[in-house]
Amino acid sequence: MEKLKLHHIGVAVNNIDKEFETFEILGYSKTSEVFIDPIQKIKGLFISADNQPTLELLENLSKDGPLTSFLKKRTKFYHFAYITNNIEQDTQMFCEKYNAFLITPPHNVIYFDKISFMMLPNQMIIELVQERVNNG
């Protein structure tokens, strides 16, 4: 496995538009359109600012969505996402070598080629993202 590079930090929010207003004060701007992922049952928006980490604001599509437990606990920043060139191999390596618990195996999504989620032994949630390759 190559040294992983941070892609973004996932932020659980109740309302993307309202949350973005606060981050805009801190110098963040939108770097994507709002996207809807019906498989993950969320909608999201990527934002960035100079010399700051990229953030992915994520909102449930329904009241019982996957972010509900984080929002109830007031845990906003809930995952760190890292770029990988071989998501299957790196996911397996994290599980076998570092005893990560596989939350979501590698699968295709709207915004990336594939993603996977794992929980490390220290309870940190990480996402591996494999970007689409442009062939042309």
N, C-alpha and C positions, 0 to 999 in steps of 0.2 A: 504494500500500500504506500502510495506517495503521501507526502505531508499534505494534510487536508487544509483547504483554504475556506475561511468563513464566507458564506454567501449572504446570510441574513439572520436576523433574530425574529422569531415569531412572537407576535403580540396579540393576545386575546382581548377583544373589545366588544362592547355592546352595540356600538354604532360607528361604522367606519368614518362617515362624514364628520360627526362631532369630534371623534378622536383625532382626525387629521387636523382640525383647526388648532388643537394644542401643539401638535408636532410642527405645524407650519410656523408657529411663533419661535420654535427652536431652530428654524432654518431648513426644515425638511420640505421637499417638493415631491410631487407624484412622479413616479418613473414607470408606471404601468396604468392601464385602464383597470377599473374594478372588474374582476373576473369571478365567475361563479363555477364552483366545482360541486356538481350534484352527488358525485361519488363520496367525497369527503363531507358533504353537507355543510359547506362553508362558502362564504364569498371573501375575497381578499383584494388587497391593494399593496403594491410595493412602493416604498418611499425612501428617499435618500437625502443626505445633506453632506456638504464638504467636511471631510475629516471625521465623519460619524459612520457607524455601521448602518448598512441597509436594513430596513425594518419591513416586515410583512404584517400589515394590519389584517386581522382575521375576525370575521363575524359569523355567528351561527346563522343558518338558513331557517331554523326553527328553534323553539324554546328549549327543546331537549337535545340540542346538537352536541357535537364533540367538545365544545369549548365550555359548556355549562359548569362543569366542576371547577375549572380554573377561574371562571368569573365569580362563582359563589365564594371561592377562597380569596378573591381579589389578587390572584396571581396573573399579572399582565404578561410579563416576559417569560414565556414558558418553554420555548425550544430554540436551540441554536442549529442552524442548517449549514452543512458543509458540502462543497462541490466534490464530486468523484467522477472518474472516467470509467469506472467499472463497479456499478452499484451492487450487482449480485455478489461479486467477490468480496467487496469491502463490507457489505452487510454480514456475510457469513463469517468474515474475519472478526468483526466486532463481537458477534455472538459466541464464537468458539474461543477466541484468544482472550477477550476482555469480559466475558460473561455478561454481555448485554442481553437484555430481555427484548425480544422482537415484538414490537407493538403492531406494526404494519409491514408486511413483506414488500419487496420492490414491486411497484405497479405503475402503469401509465396514468398521467394526470393531465389536466388542462394546460398548466403553465410550463411544465418541464417535460422531458422525455419520461423519466421515472423518478419516483421518490420512495424512501422507506423511513420508518420511524422506529427508534429503539430507546430503551431506558438503560442507562449505565448503572453499575452497582451503587453509585452515589446518589441515585434518583434523578440525575440530569437526563432530560429528554433531548435526543439529537435526531436530526433529519439529515439523511443523505439525499442530495439532488444530483441527478445526471441530466445535463442540459442537452437539448436537441442539437444534432449535428446538421449544419446547413450544407447540402450537397449541390451547390450551384449558385 
